[in-house]
């Protein structure tokens, strides 16, 4: 089994920055893909960014140029650096992981990000 624990959410003003962290424990050798999804009130959960063991990344169009995903394989931790935050980035952010891209078998509990003045 795998456990994912997120940290780093909070309240920030528009234009500000936050860094989310997600630490994985358990059978982490299974985790080729790690990523971040988000879900805003009344909306479906969407993929924000993901990264493979080899460092290949993907960012949704809505966050390109503002968010950066990175990974420390030695620590089994994935990060999401979020800059130039906008009110529309407000959501619960979930860490996710799985053996293959698109197969998100494991989820964290979620961390709230609120962008507001």
Kinemage of the C-alpha trace (Angstrom):
@kinemage 1
@onewidth
@group {chain A} dominant
@subgroup {mainchain}
@vectorlist {calphas} color= white
{ca unk a 1} P 0.000 0.000 0.000
{ca unk a 2} L 0.918 3.628 -0.460
{ca unk a 3} L 0.090 6.627 1.693
{ca unk a 4} L 0.249 10.208 0.445
{ca unk a 5} L 0.381 13.180 2.828
{ca unk a 6} L 0.083 16.715 1.483
{ca unk a 7} L 1.122 19.965 3.103
{ca unk a 8} L 1.541 23.604 2.168
{ca unk a 9} L -1.935 24.869 1.349
{ca unk a 10} L -3.404 28.061 2.723
{ca unk a 11} L -4.705 31.531 1.978
{ca unk a 12} L -2.745 33.784 -0.358
{ca unk a 13} L -3.416 37.047 -2.151
{ca unk a 14} L -3.685 37.187 -5.952
{ca unk a 15} L -0.226 37.264 -7.480
{ca unk a 16} L 1.255 35.417 -4.520
{ca unk a 17} L 2.984 32.050 -4.304
{ca unk a 18} L 2.568 28.775 -2.460
{ca unk a 19} L 4.486 25.518 -2.477
{ca unk a 20} L 2.669 22.235 -1.979
{ca unk a 21} L 4.477 19.092 -0.862
{ca unk a 22} L 3.368 15.482 -0.962
{ca unk a 23} L 5.306 12.771 0.832
{ca unk a 24} L 4.705 9.167 -0.165
{ca unk a 25} L 5.298 6.194 2.105
{ca unk a 26} L 4.819 2.469 1.803
{ca unk a 27} L 5.397 0.661 -1.494
{ca unk a 28} L 6.758 3.722 -3.280
{ca unk a 29} L 8.645 1.649 -5.855
{ca unk a 30} L 5.256 1.245 -7.567
{ca unk a 31} L 4.969 4.969 -8.214
{ca unk a 32} L 6.174 5.814 -11.689
{ca unk a 33} L 3.687 8.671 -11.969
{ca unk a 34} L 2.968 11.341 -9.376
{ca unk a 35} L 0.834 14.383 -9.836
{ca unk a 36} L -1.499 17.049 -8.568
{ca unk a 37} L -5.189 17.363 -9.273
{ca unk a 38} L -7.569 20.037 -8.027
{ca unk a 39} L -11.272 20.379 -7.497
{ca unk a 40} L -13.084 23.669 -7.151
{ca unk a 41} L -16.614 23.908 -5.710
{ca unk a 42} L -19.167 22.755 -8.250
{ca unk a 43} L -16.534 21.597 -10.714
{ca unk a 44} L -15.014 18.273 -11.657
{ca unk a 45} L -11.592 17.236 -10.443
{ca unk a 46} L -8.931 18.139 -13.010
{ca unk a 47} L -5.285 17.237 -13.545
{ca unk a 48} L -3.018 20.198 -12.880
{ca unk a 49} L 0.427 18.678 -13.384
{ca unk a 50} L 2.181 15.340 -13.309
{ca unk a 51} L 5.711 13.970 -13.377
{ca unk a 52} L 7.249 10.565 -14.034
{ca unk a 53} L 10.177 8.854 -12.332
{ca unk a 54} L 12.338 9.947 -15.227
{ca unk a 55} L 11.353 13.584 -14.817
{ca unk a 56} L 8.964 13.960 -17.741
{ca unk a 57} L 6.390 16.610 -16.859
{ca unk a 58} L 3.004 17.832 -18.011
{ca unk a 59} L 1.177 20.995 -16.996
{ca unk a 60} L -2.411 21.903 -17.774
{ca unk a 61} L -2.786 24.891 -20.088
{ca unk a 62} L -4.409 26.886 -17.294
{ca unk a 63} L -1.225 26.752 -15.170
{ca unk a 64} L 1.556 26.750 -17.769
{ca unk a 65} L 4.215 29.306 -16.998
{ca unk a 66} L 2.957 29.710 -13.427
{ca unk a 67} L 3.121 26.259 -11.774
{ca unk a 68} L 6.116 23.941 -11.662
{ca unk a 69} L 6.024 20.302 -10.599
{ca unk a 70} L 9.170 18.602 -9.332
{ca unk a 71} L 10.070 15.378 -7.628
{ca unk a 72} L 12.699 14.105 -5.202
{ca unk a 73} L 12.806 10.352 -5.781
{ca unk a 74} L 15.158 9.775 -2.844
{ca unk a 75} L 12.561 11.295 -0.525
{ca unk a 76} L 9.532 9.955 -2.437
{ca unk a 77} L 8.199 13.500 -2.435
{ca unk a 78} L 6.569 15.578 -5.142
{ca unk a 79} L 6.252 19.363 -5.044
{ca unk a 80} L 4.063 21.923 -6.768
{ca unk a 81} L 5.451 25.438 -6.852
{ca unk a 82} L 2.593 27.806 -7.618
{ca unk a 83} L 3.405 31.380 -8.637
{ca unk a 84} L 1.268 34.266 -9.883
{ca unk a 85} L -1.775 32.703 -8.246
{ca unk a 86} L -5.206 33.762 -9.427
{ca unk a 87} L -8.607 33.568 -7.701
{ca unk a 88} L -9.579 30.851 -10.175
{ca unk a 89} L -6.801 28.659 -8.750
{ca unk a 90} L -8.856 28.359 -5.559
{ca unk a 91} L -9.581 24.668 -4.996
{ca unk a 92} L -8.758 21.622 -2.946
{ca unk a 93} L -5.504 20.233 -4.299
{ca unk a 94} L -4.965 16.489 -4.208
{ca unk a 95} L -1.709 14.619 -4.556
{ca unk a 96} L -2.024 11.497 -6.679
{ca unk a 97} L 0.221 8.618 -7.645
{ca unk a 98} L 0.202 5.403 -9.604
{ca unk a 99} L 2.210 2.849 -11.566
{ca unk a 100} L 1.476 4.409 -14.962
{ca unk a 101} L 0.546 7.782 -16.377
{ca unk a 102} L -3.183 8.235 -16.061
{ca unk a 103} L -3.599 5.396 -13.580
{ca unk a 104} L -4.041 7.256 -10.313
{ca unk a 105} L -4.413 4.480 -7.774
{ca unk a 106} L -3.512 6.505 -4.712
{ca unk a 107} L -4.762 9.851 -3.419
{ca unk a 108} L -3.895 12.181 -0.590
{ca unk a 109} L -6.489 13.748 1.694
{ca unk a 110} L -6.364 17.101 -0.074
{ca unk a 111} L -5.174 20.546 0.946
{ca unk a 112} L -7.149 23.761 0.521
{ca unk a 113} L -5.681 26.595 -1.536
{ca unk a 114} L -7.585 29.875 -1.413
{ca unk a 115} L -6.545 32.861 -3.510
{ca unk a 116} L -8.312 35.974 -2.344
{ca unk a 117} L -7.662 39.564 -1.391
